[in-house]
Amino acid sequence: MTWLIWPGAAISLLGLGGLIWCILAVMRAKRRASSDEELRAAVQKVMPVNLGALFLSVIGLMLVIVGIFLG
């Protein structure tokens, strides 16, 4: 079932890229924020992207594991 493994790896890498983007976005916001409220607002904007990227990476890894078990 290699047809599950490669798309799963690609989806997982897409999620990993999203997680790295979230980390960089929060680091940039932390440097720019002059108050705690500004930082909190920036983190709240990044949170949905973070959860979506985490979801993508988990789904991708699940596809890889299912492809390995069935293959």
Buried (B, 14 or more C-beta within 10 A) or exposed (E): EEEBBEBBBEBBEEBBEBBEBBEEBBEEBEEEBEEEEEBEEBBEEBEEBBEBBBEBBEBBBBBBEBBEEEE
